[in-house]
Amino acid sequence: MKKVLDKFFYPKSVALVGATEKPEKIGYTVLRNLLENGYGGTVYPVNPKYRKLQGKKCYAHLRNLPKAPDLVLFALPAALVPPQMAACREIGAQCAVVIASDSKKPGKKAKAVVPRPEI
């Protein structure tokens, strides 16, 4: 258990699914913070739209990473996270953090991610 917690709290490598070049998106801010604020581990930006982001090679999918990261960060709309979690299991990543970046306008209700059961 300690090894898993060490990977979560002290990751040597981090994959950011939803990394982007758009400054208004959370994936941009998280990537910039990882690269510019002293994180010393390996950073793997993941987004099929880019080949490079902020000077780093960008991977199209988690399955394309050279090795399983210690920690996967998801900066995606919540509805897109479940298939990516399955990819985490496939590649052997044990720790993940979800930053659901659903963009909703003020005053509008967020859409339910999990369908309601039929009664």
N, C-alpha and C positions, 0 to 999 in steps of 0.2 A: 504494500500500500504506500509506503514511504516513497518508493521510486515513482509511482504515478503522481503523487503530490508534488514531488520535486520537479517533474516535467510540467506540471500546471503552474507552479509558483516561480520556478527558475528554469524556464525553457531555454534550451540551447539552439532551438530552431523554431520559427513561427511561420505558418502559412496564413496569408490574409486572403480569404475568398471574398471577392467583391472589391478588390483594389481598383482604383480608378485614377484618371488624370483630372477629373472634374472636382475643383476645389469646394464646391457646395455639398459634396457627398461625404458621408462618414468614412467610406473606404479610402478616400484621399487623405483625410486627417489622420486616421490611424496609421497608414503607411508612412506618412511624413513624420509622425511622432516616433515610430519605431526606428526610422533611419536617422533622424536628427537629434534625438534626445538621449543618446548613450546606451541604447540596447546593443550589446556586443555579440549577439548570436546571429545566426543565418536567417534572413528574411526571404520568404518565397511569396511574391505577389501572384495571385491567381485570378485571371479574368480572360476569357477567350477573345475579347475584343482588342487586346494589346499584346505586343511582342516585348515591349520594355516600358517600365514605369519608374519614374524618378531615378533613373540610372541603373535599375535592376532588371534582370531578365524576368519576364512575366510568363507564367505557365497558363495554358488553356484550361487545365483541369487538375484536380488533386492527383489523379492517376499519373500525370506527367511529371510529377516531382521526382528528383533523383533519389530521395529517401523520404520515409515518413517523418513529418515534423513532430516535435514534442508537443506543440500546441497549435490548434487551428482556430483562427478567429474568423467569424462569419459577419460580414458587413453587407447584408443582403435583406431584401424584403422577406418577412417571416415565411411566406408561402414557398419560397425557394430553398429554405434550409433543409427540410427532410431528405430530399434526394442527395444533397451534399453530405449530410450526416452518414448516409449509407456509404458514400465514397470514403469517408473517414475510416469506417470499419474495414472496408476493402483494403486500404493501404496500411492499416495497422496504427493509425493515429489514435491515441488513447484519451486525449484531453481536448476540449473545445469550449469556446465562449461564443455565444450568439449575441450580436448587437443588431437587433431587428431594425432595419433602416426603412421601415414603411414610411412612405411620404404621403402624408395626409394634410389637407388644407385645414386651417383653423375652423372649428365649428362643425366639421364633418366627423362622423363616427368611423373608427377603424373597422375594417372588414374582419369577420371572424376567420381565423386560420383553420380551426378544426371544425368540421361539419357537425351540426347538432344531430343527435340521434333521433330517428323517427319514433313517434309514440303511437 
